[in-house]
Every structure is written in C-alpha cells, then in structure tokens.
C-alpha cells in the first residue's frame, strides 16, 4: 500500500501584538495633534505614528502553510516579511518553546538561530541545513506531525 500523502497544511495564528503597536501609534498621533508649535516635531511624530501603524499591519497574524516543496512562513496582512523553507533542507523537527530572549517578531540570536514568532512561547524547532529555525505557533502538534510526514515522504 503506498504511503498516504499528508493533507496540505495551512494555519493562521492571530495575536494581540498588533493592538499594542496600534495603541502606541494612537498615543504618538495624539501627541502630534495636541498642538505642538514645532512643525518639525509634529512631522516627526506623524511619521513615527505611521511607522507604528504599518508595523501593526505587518505583524497582525502569522500564517504557516504548505506550498508543495516548501513550508511558507508569512506575517501579514501586509506580506513584507516571509520565508520559504524547502522540505528537502529540513533534517529534523520537534515541538519546543521559545525563551524571552527569542522575543516576538523576527529575530536572530547567536547560538539559538532564527525565530519567527507572533505571540506566546510554543514553537516548532526545525534544523535546516545545520541551522535552527523556530516557528511560533498555537498549533504545534499538527505542524510537527505535518512536517515530519513531509520529511518521511522523501524517504
């Protein structure tokens, strides 16, 4: 009997991090609006508020999905930050936990590797060509099972 191929994986995690950055944007915008008489400061504050708004929409959710030969990791809905990891390059997968040093967002920490995380500390730890990549998820068990099936599929 032939091996059953795993169903394509697609999961989107939502987190409140974007609400924090939106709140900061509102505070900075309010500071600019309060009538500062320094035009340069007002422009700077408006630019800063805009950066926080854009950042909030870049990190509103984290989607992990199967793209045939690759695992895609995307923050969004503004798809500025994304990564595609070829399954053929993944040598191991396991459930893990990030630490406070890994942070939220996209980080590289010496000795720990890359972390793509939106919220929380649960993650999937991949070894990709001898390097560690951690992908934060609120669906760790299903993601580990899916990736392990993709690794086993290639034999």
MODELLER restraints for C-alpha pairs under 7 A, 6 or more apart:
rsr = mdl.restraints
at = mdl.atoms
rsr.add(forms.Gaussian(group=physical.xy_distance, feature=features.Distance(at['CA:6:A'], at['CA:146:A']), mean=6.55, stdev=0.5))
rsr.add(forms.Gaussian(group=physical.xy_distance, feature=features.Distance(at['CA:6:A'], at['CA:149:A']), mean=6.50, stdev=0.5))
rsr.add(forms.Gaussian(group=physical.xy_distance, feature=features.Distance(at['CA:8:A'], at['CA:66:A']), mean=5.54, stdev=0.5))
rsr.add(forms.Gaussian(group=physical.xy_distance, feature=features.Distance(at['CA:9:A'], at['CA:65:A']), mean=5.18, stdev=0.5))
rsr.add(forms.Gaussian(group=physical.xy_distance, feature=features.Distance(at['CA:9:A'], at['CA:66:A']), mean=5.08, stdev=0.5))
rsr.add(forms.Gaussian(group=physical.xy_distance, feature=features.Distance(at['CA:9:A'], at['CA:146:A']), mean=6.96, stdev=0.5))
rsr.add(forms.Gaussian(group=physical.xy_distance, feature=features.Distance(at['CA:10:A'], at['CA:64:A']), mean=5.83, stdev=0.5))
rsr.add(forms.Gaussian(group=physical.xy_distance, feature=features.Distance(at['CA:10:A'], at['CA:65:A']), mean=4.14, stdev=0.5))
rsr.add(forms.Gaussian(group=physical.xy_distance, feature=features.Distance(at['CA:10:A'], at['CA:66:A']), mean=6.37, stdev=0.5))
rsr.add(forms.Gaussian(group=physical.xy_distance, feature=features.Distance(at['CA:11:A'], at['CA:63:A']), mean=5.67, stdev=0.5))
rsr.add(forms.Gaussian(group=physical.xy_distance, feature=features.Distance(at['CA:11:A'], at['CA:64:A']), mean=5.51, stdev=0.5))
rsr.add(forms.Gaussian(group=physical.xy_distance, feature=features.Distance(at['CA:11:A'], at['CA:65:A']), mean=6.35, stdev=0.5))
rsr.add(forms.Gaussian(group=physical.xy_distance, feature=features.Distance(at['CA:12:A'], at['CA:61:A']), mean=6.57, stdev=0.5))
rsr.add(forms.Gaussian(group=physical.xy_distance, feature=features.Distance(at['CA:12:A'], at['CA:62:A']), mean=5.57, stdev=0.5))
rsr.add(forms.Gaussian(group=physical.xy_distance, feature=features.Distance(at['CA:12:A'], at['CA:63:A']), mean=4.18, stdev=0.5))
rsr.add(forms.Gaussian(group=physical.xy_distance, feature=features.Distance(at['CA:12:A'], at['CA:64:A']), mean=6.44, stdev=0.5))
rsr.add(forms.Gaussian(group=physical.xy_distance, feature=features.Distance(at['CA:13:A'], at['CA:61:A']), mean=5.59, stdev=0.5))
rsr.add(forms.Gaussian(group=physical.xy_distance, feature=features.Distance(at['CA:13:A'], at['CA:62:A']), mean=5.22, stdev=0.5))
rsr.add(forms.Gaussian(group=physical.xy_distance, feature=features.Distance(at['CA:13:A'], at['CA:63:A']), mean=6.30, stdev=0.5))
rsr.add(forms.Gaussian(group=physical.xy_distance, feature=features.Distance(at['CA:13:A'], at['CA:137:A']), mean=6.59, stdev=0.5))
rsr.add(forms.Gaussian(group=physical.xy_distance, feature=features.Distance(at['CA:13:A'], at['CA:138:A']), mean=6.48, stdev=0.5))
rsr.add(forms.Gaussian(group=physical.xy_distance, feature=features.Distance(at['CA:14:A'], at['CA:60:A']), mean=6.50, stdev=0.5))
rsr.add(forms.Gaussian(group=physical.xy_distance, feature=features.Distance(at['CA:14:A'], at['CA:61:A']), mean=4.51, stdev=0.5))
rsr.add(forms.Gaussian(group=physical.xy_distance, feature=features.Distance(at['CA:14:A'], at['CA:62:A']), mean=6.58, stdev=0.5))
rsr.add(forms.Gaussian(group=physical.xy_distance, feature=features.Distance(at['CA:15:A'], at['CA:60:A']), mean=6.65, stdev=0.5))
rsr.add(forms.Gaussian(group=physical.xy_distance, feature=features.Distance(at['CA:15:A'], at['CA:61:A']), mean=6.31, stdev=0.5))
rsr.add(forms.Gaussian(group=physical.xy_distance, feature=features.Distance(at['CA:15:A'], at['CA:118:A']), mean=6.30, stdev=0.5))
rsr.add(forms.Gaussian(group=physical.xy_distance, feature=features.Distance(at['CA:15:A'], at['CA:119:A']), mean=5.60, stdev=0.5))
rsr.add(forms.Gaussian(group=physical.xy_distance, feature=features.Distance(at['CA:18:A'], at['CA:56:A']), mean=4.27, stdev=0.5))
rsr.add(forms.Gaussian(group=physical.xy_distance, feature=features.Distance(at['CA:18:A'], at['CA:57:A']), mean=6.74, stdev=0.5))
rsr.add(forms.Gaussian(group=physical.xy_distance, feature=features.Distance(at['CA:18:A'], at['CA:59:A']), mean=6.05, stdev=0.5))
rsr.add(forms.Gaussian(group=physical.xy_distance, feature=features.Distance(at['CA:18:A'], at['CA:60:A']), mean=5.13, stdev=0.5))
rsr.add(forms.Gaussian(group=physical.xy_distance, feature=features.Distance(at['CA:21:A'], at['CA:52:A']), mean=5.66, stdev=0.5))
rsr.add(forms.Gaussian(group=physical.xy_distance, feature=features.Distance(at['CA:21:A'], at['CA:53:A']), mean=6.87, stdev=0.5))
rsr.add(forms.Gaussian(group=physical.xy_distance, feature=features.Distance(at['CA:21:A'], at['CA:56:A']), mean=5.40, stdev=0.5))
rsr.add(forms.Gaussian(group=physical.xy_distance, feature=features.Distance(at['CA:22:A'], at['CA:52:A']), mean=6.45, stdev=0.5))
rsr.add(forms.Gaussian(group=physical.xy_distance, feature=features.Distance(at['CA:22:A'], at['CA:53:A']), mean=5.70, stdev=0.5))
rsr.add(forms.Gaussian(group=physical.xy_distance, feature=features.Distance(at['CA:22:A'], at['CA:56:A']), mean=5.99, stdev=0.5))
rsr.add(forms.Gaussian(group=physical.xy_distance, feature=features.Distance(at['CA:25:A'], at['CA:49:A']), mean=4.40, stdev=0.5))
rsr.add(forms.Gaussian(group=physical.xy_distance, feature=features.Distance(at['CA:25:A'], at['CA:52:A']), mean=5.23, stdev=0.5))
rsr.add(forms.Gaussian(group=physical.xy_distance, feature=features.Distance(at['CA:25:A'], at['CA:53:A']), mean=6.00, stdev=0.5))
rsr.add(forms.Gaussian(group=physical.xy_distance, feature=features.Distance(at['CA:28:A'], at['CA:45:A']), mean=6.11, stdev=0.5))
rsr.add(forms.Gaussian(group=physical.xy_distance, feature=features.Distance(at['CA:28:A'], at['CA:49:A']), mean=5.54, stdev=0.5))
rsr.add(forms.Gaussian(group=physical.xy_distance, feature=features.Distance(at['CA:29:A'], at['CA:45:A']), mean=6.65, stdev=0.5))
rsr.add(forms.Gaussian(group=physical.xy_distance, feature=features.Distance(at['CA:29:A'], at['CA:46:A']), mean=5.97, stdev=0.5))
rsr.add(forms.Gaussian(group=physical.xy_distance, feature=features.Distance(at['CA:29:A'], at['CA:49:A']), mean=5.63, stdev=0.5))
rsr.add(forms.Gaussian(group=physical.xy_distance, feature=features.Distance(at['CA:32:A'], at['CA:42:A']), mean=4.92, stdev=0.5))
rsr.add(forms.Gaussian(group=physical.xy_distance, feature=features.Distance(at['CA:32:A'], at['CA:45:A']), mean=5.70, stdev=0.5))
rsr.add(forms.Gaussian(group=physical.xy_distance, feature=features.Distance(at['CA:32:A'], at['CA:46:A']), mean=6.43, stdev=0.5))
rsr.add(forms.Gaussian(group=physical.xy_distance, feature=features.Distance(at['CA:36:A'], at['CA:42:A']), mean=6.62, stdev=0.5))
rsr.add(forms.Gaussian(group=physical.xy_distance, feature=features.Distance(at['CA:57:A'], at['CA:76:A']), mean=6.32, stdev=0.5))
rsr.add(forms.Gaussian(group=physical.xy_distance, feature=features.Distance(at['CA:57:A'], at['CA:77:A']), mean=6.01, stdev=0.5))
rsr.add(forms.Gaussian(group=physical.xy_distance, feature=features.Distance(at['CA:57:A'], at['CA:78:A']), mean=5.91, stdev=0.5))
rsr.add(forms.Gaussian(group=physical.xy_distance, feature=features.Distance(at['CA:58:A'], at['CA:75:A']), mean=6.09, stdev=0.5))
rsr.add(forms.Gaussian(group=physical.xy_distance, feature=features.Distance(at['CA:58:A'], at['CA:76:A']), mean=4.78, stdev=0.5))
rsr.add(forms.Gaussian(group=physical.xy_distance, feature=features.Distance(at['CA:58:A'], at['CA:77:A']), mean=6.04, stdev=0.5))
rsr.add(forms.Gaussian(group=physical.xy_distance, feature=features.Distance(at['CA:58:A'], at['CA:78:A']), mean=4.87, stdev=0.5))
rsr.add(forms.Gaussian(group=physical.xy_distance, feature=features.Distance(at['CA:58:A'], at['CA:79:A']), mean=6.66, stdev=0.5))
rsr.add(forms.Gaussian(group=physical.xy_distance, feature=features.Distance(at['CA:58:A'], at['CA:80:A']), mean=6.63, stdev=0.5))
rsr.add(forms.Gaussian(group=physical.xy_distance, feature=features.Distance(at['CA:59:A'], at['CA:75:A']), mean=5.52, stdev=0.5))
rsr.add(forms.Gaussian(group=physical.xy_distance, feature=features.Distance(at['CA:59:A'], at['CA:76:A']), mean=5.58, stdev=0.5))
rsr.add(forms.Gaussian(group=physical.xy_distance, feature=features.Distance(at['CA:60:A'], at['CA:76:A']), mean=5.76, stdev=0.5))
rsr.add(forms.Gaussian(group=physical.xy_distance, feature=features.Distance(at['CA:60:A'], at['CA:77:A']), mean=6.58, stdev=0.5))
rsr.add(forms.Gaussian(group=physical.xy_distance, feature=features.Distance(at['CA:61:A'], at['CA:75:A']), mean=5.66, stdev=0.5))
rsr.add(forms.Gaussian(group=physical.xy_distance, feature=features.Distance(at['CA:61:A'], at['CA:76:A']), mean=5.46, stdev=0.5))
rsr.add(forms.Gaussian(group=physical.xy_distance, feature=features.Distance(at['CA:61:A'], at['CA:77:A']), mean=6.97, stdev=0.5))
rsr.add(forms.Gaussian(group=physical.xy_distance, feature=features.Distance(at['CA:61:A'], at['CA:118:A']), mean=6.91, stdev=0.5))
rsr.add(forms.Gaussian(group=physical.xy_distance, feature=features.Distance(at['CA:62:A'], at['CA:74:A']), mean=5.67, stdev=0.5))
rsr.add(forms.Gaussian(group=physical.xy_distance, feature=features.Distance(at['CA:62:A'], at['CA:75:A']), mean=4.47, stdev=0.5))
rsr.add(forms.Gaussian(group=physical.xy_distance, feature=features.Distance(at['CA:62:A'], at['CA:76:A']), mean=6.45, stdev=0.5))
rsr.add(forms.Gaussian(group=physical.xy_distance, feature=features.Distance(at['CA:62:A'], at['CA:118:A']), mean=6.31, stdev=0.5))
rsr.add(forms.Gaussian(group=physical.xy_distance, feature=features.Distance(at['CA:63:A'], at['CA:73:A']), mean=5.85, stdev=0.5))
rsr.add(forms.Gaussian(group=physical.xy_distance, feature=features.Distance(at['CA:63:A'], at['CA:74:A']), mean=5.17, stdev=0.5))
rsr.add(forms.Gaussian(group=physical.xy_distance, feature=features.Distance(at['CA:63:A'], at['CA:75:A']), mean=6.27, stdev=0.5))
rsr.add(forms.Gaussian(group=physical.xy_distance, feature=features.Distance(at['CA:64:A'], at['CA:72:A']), mean=5.58, stdev=0.5))
rsr.add(forms.Gaussian(group=physical.xy_distance, feature=features.Distance(at['CA:64:A'], at['CA:73:A']), mean=4.64, stdev=0.5))
rsr.add(forms.Gaussian(group=physical.xy_distance, feature=features.Distance(at['CA:64:A'], at['CA:74:A']), mean=6.48, stdev=0.5))
rsr.add(forms.Gaussian(group=physical.xy_distance, feature=features.Distance(at['CA:65:A'], at['CA:71:A']), mean=5.90, stdev=0.5))
rsr.add(forms.Gaussian(group=physical.xy_distance, feature=features.Distance(at['CA:65:A'], at['CA:72:A']), mean=5.22, stdev=0.5))
rsr.add(forms.Gaussian(group=physical.xy_distance, feature=features.Distance(at['CA:65:A'], at['CA:73:A']), mean=6.75, stdev=0.5))
rsr.add(forms.Gaussian(group=physical.xy_distance, feature=features.Distance(at['CA:66:A'], at['CA:72:A']), mean=6.20, stdev=0.5))
rsr.add(forms.Gaussian(group=physical.xy_distance, feature=features.Distance(at['CA:69:A'], at['CA:86:A']), mean=5.84, stdev=0.5))
rsr.add(forms.Gaussian(group=physical.xy_distance, feature=features.Distance(at['CA:69:A'], at['CA:87:A']), mean=5.97, stdev=0.5))
rsr.add(forms.Gaussian(group=physical.xy_distance, feature=features.Distance(at['CA:70:A'], at['CA:84:A']), mean=5.84, stdev=0.5))
rsr.add(forms.Gaussian(group=physical.xy_distance, feature=features.Distance(at['CA:70:A'], at['CA:85:A']), mean=5.20, stdev=0.5))
rsr.add(forms.Gaussian(group=physical.xy_distance, feature=features.Distance(at['CA:70:A'], at['CA:86:A']), mean=4.22, stdev=0.5))
rsr.add(forms.Gaussian(group=physical.xy_distance, feature=features.Distance(at['CA:70:A'], at['CA:87:A']), mean=5.48, stdev=0.5))
rsr.add(forms.Gaussian(group=physical.xy_distance, feature=features.Distance(at['CA:71:A'], at['CA:84:A']), mean=5.56, stdev=0.5))
rsr.add(forms.Gaussian(group=physical.xy_distance, feature=features.Distance(at['CA:71:A'], at['CA:85:A']), mean=5.05, stdev=0.5))
rsr.add(forms.Gaussian(group=physical.xy_distance, feature=features.Distance(at['CA:71:A'], at['CA:86:A']), mean=6.31, stdev=0.5))
rsr.add(forms.Gaussian(group=physical.xy_distance, feature=features.Distance(at['CA:71:A'], at['CA:87:A']), mean=6.68, stdev=0.5))
rsr.add(forms.Gaussian(group=physical.xy_distance, feature=features.Distance(at['CA:72:A'], at['CA:83:A']), mean=5.83, stdev=0.5))
rsr.add(forms.Gaussian(group=physical.xy_distance, feature=features.Distance(at['CA:72:A'], at['CA:84:A']), mean=4.48, stdev=0.5))
rsr.add(forms.Gaussian(group=physical.xy_distance, feature=features.Distance(at['CA:72:A'], at['CA:85:A']), mean=6.42, stdev=0.5))
rsr.add(forms.Gaussian(group=physical.xy_distance, feature=features.Distance(at['CA:73:A'], at['CA:82:A']), mean=5.49, stdev=0.5))
rsr.add(forms.Gaussian(group=physical.xy_distance, feature=features.Distance(at['CA:73:A'], at['CA:83:A']), mean=5.19, stdev=0.5))
rsr.add(forms.Gaussian(group=physical.xy_distance, feature=features.Distance(at['CA:73:A'], at['CA:84:A']), mean=6.33, stdev=0.5))
rsr.add(forms.Gaussian(group=physical.xy_distance, feature=features.Distance(at['CA:74:A'], at['CA:81:A']), mean=6.10, stdev=0.5))
rsr.add(forms.Gaussian(group=physical.xy_distance, feature=features.Distance(at['CA:74:A'], at['CA:82:A']), mean=4.25, stdev=0.5))
rsr.add(forms.Gaussian(group=physical.xy_distance, feature=features.Distance(at['CA:74:A'], at['CA:83:A']), mean=6.53, stdev=0.5))
rsr.add(forms.Gaussian(group=physical.xy_distance, feature=features.Distance(at['CA:75:A'], at['CA:81:A']), mean=5.73, stdev=0.5))
rsr.add(forms.Gaussian(group=physical.xy_distance, feature=features.Distance(at['CA:75:A'], at['CA:82:A']), mean=6.31, stdev=0.5))
rsr.add(forms.Gaussian(group=physical.xy_distance, feature=features.Distance(at['CA:87:A'], at['CA:150:A']), mean=6.79, stdev=0.5))
rsr.add(forms.Gaussian(group=physical.xy_distance, feature=features.Distance(at['CA:87:A'], at['CA:151:A']), mean=6.65, stdev=0.5))
rsr.add(forms.Gaussian(group=physical.xy_distance, feature=features.Distance(at['CA:89:A'], at['CA:128:A']), mean=5.36, stdev=0.5))
rsr.add(forms.Gaussian(group=physical.xy_distance, feature=features.Distance(at['CA:89:A'], at['CA:129:A']), mean=5.63, stdev=0.5))
rsr.add(forms.Gaussian(group=physical.xy_distance, feature=features.Distance(at['CA:90:A'], at['CA:126:A']), mean=6.63, stdev=0.5))
rsr.add(forms.Gaussian(group=physical.xy_distance, feature=features.Distance(at['CA:90:A'], at['CA:127:A']), mean=5.75, stdev=0.5))
rsr.add(forms.Gaussian(group=physical.xy_distance, feature=features.Distance(at['CA:90:A'], at['CA:128:A']), mean=4.49, stdev=0.5))
rsr.add(forms.Gaussian(group=physical.xy_distance, feature=features.Distance(at['CA:90:A'], at['CA:129:A']), mean=6.66, stdev=0.5))
rsr.add(forms.Gaussian(group=physical.xy_distance, feature=features.Distance(at['CA:91:A'], at['CA:127:A']), mean=5.60, stdev=0.5))
rsr.add(forms.Gaussian(group=physical.xy_distance, feature=features.Distance(at['CA:91:A'], at['CA:128:A']), mean=6.08, stdev=0.5))
rsr.add(forms.Gaussian(group=physical.xy_distance, feature=features.Distance(at['CA:92:A'], at['CA:126:A']), mean=5.73, stdev=0.5))
rsr.add(forms.Gaussian(group=physical.xy_distance, feature=features.Distance(at['CA:92:A'], at['CA:127:A']), mean=5.22, stdev=0.5))
rsr.add(forms.Gaussian(group=physical.xy_distance, feature=features.Distance(at['CA:93:A'], at['CA:124:A']), mean=6.82, stdev=0.5))
rsr.add(forms.Gaussian(group=physical.xy_distance, feature=features.Distance(at['CA:93:A'], at['CA:125:A']), mean=5.67, stdev=0.5))
rsr.add(forms.Gaussian(group=physical.xy_distance, feature=features.Distance(at['CA:93:A'], at['CA:126:A']), mean=4.65, stdev=0.5))
rsr.add(forms.Gaussian(group=physical.xy_distance, feature=features.Distance(at['CA:93:A'], at['CA:127:A']), mean=6.61, stdev=0.5))
rsr.add(forms.Gaussian(group=physical.xy_distance, feature=features.Distance(at['CA:93:A'], at['CA:144:A']), mean=6.35, stdev=0.5))
rsr.add(forms.Gaussian(group=physical.xy_distance, feature=features.Distance(at['CA:93:A'], at['CA:148:A']), mean=6.56, stdev=0.5))
rsr.add(forms.Gaussian(group=physical.xy_distance, feature=features.Distance(at['CA:94:A'], at['CA:124:A']), mean=5.77, stdev=0.5))
rsr.add(forms.Gaussian(group=physical.xy_distance, feature=features.Distance(at['CA:94:A'], at['CA:125:A']), mean=5.35, stdev=0.5))
rsr.add(forms.Gaussian(group=physical.xy_distance, feature=features.Distance(at['CA:94:A'], at['CA:126:A']), mean=6.78, stdev=0.5))
rsr.add(forms.Gaussian(group=physical.xy_distance, feature=features.Distance(at['CA:94:A'], at['CA:144:A']), mean=6.14, stdev=0.5))
rsr.add(forms.Gaussian(group=physical.xy_distance, feature=features.Distance(at['CA:95:A'], at['CA:123:A']), mean=6.11, stdev=0.5))
rsr.add(forms.Gaussian(group=physical.xy_distance, feature=features.Distance(at['CA:95:A'], at['CA:124:A']), mean=4.73, stdev=0.5))
rsr.add(forms.Gaussian(group=physical.xy_distance, feature=features.Distance(at['CA:95:A'], at['CA:125:A']), mean=6.09, stdev=0.5))
rsr.add(forms.Gaussian(group=physical.xy_distance, feature=features.Distance(at['CA:95:A'], at['CA:140:A']), mean=6.36, stdev=0.5))
rsr.add(forms.Gaussian(group=physical.xy_distance, feature=features.Distance(at['CA:95:A'], at['CA:144:A']), mean=6.58, stdev=0.5))
rsr.add(forms.Gaussian(group=physical.xy_distance, feature=features.Distance(at['CA:96:A'], at['CA:122:A']), mean=6.26, stdev=0.5))
rsr.add(forms.Gaussian(group=physical.xy_distance, feature=features.Distance(at['CA:96:A'], at['CA:123:A']), mean=5.24, stdev=0.5))
rsr.add(forms.Gaussian(group=physical.xy_distance, feature=features.Distance(at['CA:96:A'], at['CA:124:A']), mean=5.59, stdev=0.5))
rsr.add(forms.Gaussian(group=physical.xy_distance, feature=features.Distance(at['CA:96:A'], at['CA:125:A']), mean=5.85, stdev=0.5))
rsr.add(forms.Gaussian(group=physical.xy_distance, feature=features.Distance(at['CA:97:A'], at['CA:121:A']), mean=5.24, stdev=0.5))
rsr.add(forms.Gaussian(group=physical.xy_distance, feature=features.Distance(at['CA:97:A'], at['CA:122:A']), mean=4.67, stdev=0.5))
rsr.add(forms.Gaussian(group=physical.xy_distance, feature=features.Distance(at['CA:97:A'], at['CA:123:A']), mean=5.32, stdev=0.5))
rsr.add(forms.Gaussian(group=physical.xy_distance, feature=features.Distance(at['CA:98:A'], at['CA:121:A']), mean=4.90, stdev=0.5))
rsr.add(forms.Gaussian(group=physical.xy_distance, feature=features.Distance(at['CA:98:A'], at['CA:122:A']), mean=6.42, stdev=0.5))
rsr.add(forms.Gaussian(group=physical.xy_distance, feature=features.Distance(at['CA:98:A'], at['CA:123:A']), mean=6.49, stdev=0.5))
rsr.add(forms.Gaussian(group=physical.xy_distance, feature=features.Distance(at['CA:99:A'], at['CA:121:A']), mean=6.71, stdev=0.5))
rsr.add(forms.Gaussian(group=physical.xy_distance, feature=features.Distance(at['CA:102:A'], at['CA:109:A']), mean=6.83, stdev=0.5))
rsr.add(forms.Gaussian(group=physical.xy_distance, feature=features.Distance(at['CA:102:A'], at['CA:115:A']), mean=6.36, stdev=0.5))
rsr.add(forms.Gaussian(group=physical.xy_distance, feature=features.Distance(at['CA:104:A'], at['CA:117:A']), mean=4.96, stdev=0.5))
rsr.add(forms.Gaussian(group=physical.xy_distance, feature=features.Distance(at['CA:104:A'], at['CA:118:A']), mean=5.31, stdev=0.5))
rsr.add(forms.Gaussian(group=physical.xy_distance, feature=features.Distance(at['CA:104:A'], at['CA:119:A']), mean=6.23, stdev=0.5))
rsr.add(forms.Gaussian(group=physical.xy_distance, feature=features.Distance(at['CA:105:A'], at['CA:116:A']), mean=5.76, stdev=0.5))
rsr.add(forms.Gaussian(group=physical.xy_distance, feature=features.Distance(at['CA:105:A'], at['CA:117:A']), mean=5.12, stdev=0.5))
rsr.add(forms.Gaussian(group=physical.xy_distance, feature=features.Distance(at['CA:105:A'], at['CA:118:A']), mean=5.60, stdev=0.5))
rsr.add(forms.Gaussian(group=physical.xy_distance, feature=features.Distance(at['CA:106:A'], at['CA:115:A']), mean=5.63, stdev=0.5))
rsr.add(forms.Gaussian(group=physical.xy_distance, feature=features.Distance(at['CA:106:A'], at['CA:116:A']), mean=4.74, stdev=0.5))
rsr.add(forms.Gaussian(group=physical.xy_distance, feature=features.Distance(at['CA:106:A'], at['CA:117:A']), mean=6.55, stdev=0.5))
rsr.add(forms.Gaussian(group=physical.xy_distance, feature=features.Distance(at['CA:107:A'], at['CA:114:A']), mean=5.60, stdev=0.5))
rsr.add(forms.Gaussian(group=physical.xy_distance, feature=features.Distance(at['CA:107:A'], at['CA:115:A']), mean=5.21, stdev=0.5))
rsr.add(forms.Gaussian(group=physical.xy_distance, feature=features.Distance(at['CA:107:A'], at['CA:116:A']), mean=6.80, stdev=0.5))
rsr.add(forms.Gaussian(group=physical.xy_distance, feature=features.Distance(at['CA:108:A'], at['CA:114:A']), mean=4.36, stdev=0.5))
rsr.add(forms.Gaussian(group=physical.xy_distance, feature=features.Distance(at['CA:108:A'], at['CA:115:A']), mean=6.34, stdev=0.5))
rsr.add(forms.Gaussian(group=physical.xy_distance, feature=features.Distance(at['CA:112:A'], at['CA:132:A']), mean=6.66, stdev=0.5))
rsr.add(forms.Gaussian(group=physical.xy_distance, feature=features.Distance(at['CA:113:A'], at['CA:131:A']), mean=6.53, stdev=0.5))
rsr.add(forms.Gaussian(group=physical.xy_distance, feature=features.Distance(at['CA:113:A'], at['CA:132:A']), mean=4.88, stdev=0.5))
rsr.add(forms.Gaussian(group=physical.xy_distance, feature=features.Distance(at['CA:113:A'], at['CA:133:A']), mean=5.81, stdev=0.5))
rsr.add(forms.Gaussian(group=physical.xy_distance, feature=features.Distance(at['CA:114:A'], at['CA:132:A']), mean=6.45, stdev=0.5))
rsr.add(forms.Gaussian(group=physical.xy_distance, feature=features.Distance(at['CA:114:A'], at['CA:133:A']), mean=4.82, stdev=0.5))
rsr.add(forms.Gaussian(group=physical.xy_distance, feature=features.Distance(at['CA:114:A'], at['CA:134:A']), mean=6.17, stdev=0.5))
rsr.add(forms.Gaussian(group=physical.xy_distance, feature=features.Distance(at['CA:115:A'], at['CA:133:A']), mean=5.83, stdev=0.5))
rsr.add(forms.Gaussian(group=physical.xy_distance, feature=features.Distance(at['CA:115:A'], at['CA:134:A']), mean=4.60, stdev=0.5))
rsr.add(forms.Gaussian(group=physical.xy_distance, feature=features.Distance(at['CA:115:A'], at['CA:135:A']), mean=5.97, stdev=0.5))
rsr.add(forms.Gaussian(group=physical.xy_distance, feature=features.Distance(at['CA:116:A'], at['CA:134:A']), mean=6.17, stdev=0.5))
rsr.add(forms.Gaussian(group=physical.xy_distance, feature=features.Distance(at['CA:116:A'], at['CA:135:A']), mean=4.92, stdev=0.5))
rsr.add(forms.Gaussian(group=physical.xy_distance, feature=features.Distance(at['CA:116:A'], at['CA:136:A']), mean=6.01, stdev=0.5))
rsr.add(forms.Gaussian(group=physical.xy_distance, feature=features.Distance(at['CA:117:A'], at['CA:135:A']), mean=5.91, stdev=0.5))
rsr.add(forms.Gaussian(group=physical.xy_distance, feature=features.Distance(at['CA:117:A'], at['CA:136:A']), mean=4.31, stdev=0.5))
rsr.add(forms.Gaussian(group=physical.xy_distance, feature=features.Distance(at['CA:118:A'], at['CA:136:A']), mean=6.52, stdev=0.5))
rsr.add(forms.Gaussian(group=physical.xy_distance, feature=features.Distance(at['CA:121:A'], at['CA:136:A']), mean=6.83, stdev=0.5))
rsr.add(forms.Gaussian(group=physical.xy_distance, feature=features.Distance(at['CA:122:A'], at['CA:136:A']), mean=5.80, stdev=0.5))
rsr.add(forms.Gaussian(group=physical.xy_distance, feature=features.Distance(at['CA:122:A'], at['CA:137:A']), mean=5.97, stdev=0.5))
rsr.add(forms.Gaussian(group=physical.xy_distance, feature=features.Distance(at['CA:122:A'], at['CA:138:A']), mean=6.66, stdev=0.5))
rsr.add(forms.Gaussian(group=physical.xy_distance, feature=features.Distance(at['CA:122:A'], at['CA:140:A']), mean=6.93, stdev=0.5))
rsr.add(forms.Gaussian(group=physical.xy_distance, feature=features.Distance(at['CA:123:A'], at['CA:134:A']), mean=6.12, stdev=0.5))
rsr.add(forms.Gaussian(group=physical.xy_distance, feature=features.Distance(at['CA:123:A'], at['CA:135:A']), mean=5.24, stdev=0.5))
rsr.add(forms.Gaussian(group=physical.xy_distance, feature=features.Distance(at['CA:123:A'], at['CA:136:A']), mean=4.01, stdev=0.5))
rsr.add(forms.Gaussian(group=physical.xy_distance, feature=features.Distance(at['CA:123:A'], at['CA:137:A']), mean=5.27, stdev=0.5))
rsr.add(forms.Gaussian(group=physical.xy_distance, feature=features.Distance(at['CA:123:A'], at['CA:140:A']), mean=6.13, stdev=0.5))
rsr.add(forms.Gaussian(group=physical.xy_distance, feature=features.Distance(at['CA:124:A'], at['CA:134:A']), mean=5.55, stdev=0.5))
rsr.add(forms.Gaussian(group=physical.xy_distance, feature=features.Distance(at['CA:124:A'], at['CA:135:A']), mean=5.20, stdev=0.5))
rsr.add(forms.Gaussian(group=physical.xy_distance, feature=features.Distance(at['CA:124:A'], at['CA:136:A']), mean=6.38, stdev=0.5))
rsr.add(forms.Gaussian(group=physical.xy_distance, feature=features.Distance(at['CA:124:A'], at['CA:140:A']), mean=6.09, stdev=0.5))
rsr.add(forms.Gaussian(group=physical.xy_distance, feature=features.Distance(at['CA:124:A'], at['CA:144:A']), mean=6.60, stdev=0.5))
rsr.add(forms.Gaussian(group=physical.xy_distance, feature=features.Distance(at['CA:125:A'], at['CA:132:A']), mean=6.82, stdev=0.5))
rsr.add(forms.Gaussian(group=physical.xy_distance, feature=features.Distance(at['CA:125:A'], at['CA:133:A']), mean=5.91, stdev=0.5))
rsr.add(forms.Gaussian(group=physical.xy_distance, feature=features.Distance(at['CA:125:A'], at['CA:134:A']), mean=4.53, stdev=0.5))
rsr.add(forms.Gaussian(group=physical.xy_distance, feature=features.Distance(at['CA:125:A'], at['CA:135:A']), mean=6.60, stdev=0.5))
rsr.add(forms.Gaussian(group=physical.xy_distance, feature=features.Distance(at['CA:126:A'], at['CA:132:A']), mean=5.69, stdev=0.5))
rsr.add(forms.Gaussian(group=physical.xy_distance, feature=features.Distance(at['CA:126:A'], at['CA:133:A']), mean=5.16, stdev=0.5))
rsr.add(forms.Gaussian(group=physical.xy_distance, feature=features.Distance(at['CA:126:A'], at['CA:134:A']), mean=6.17, stdev=0.5))
rsr.add(forms.Gaussian(group=physical.xy_distance, feature=features.Distance(at['CA:127:A'], at['CA:133:A']), mean=6.42, stdev=0.5))
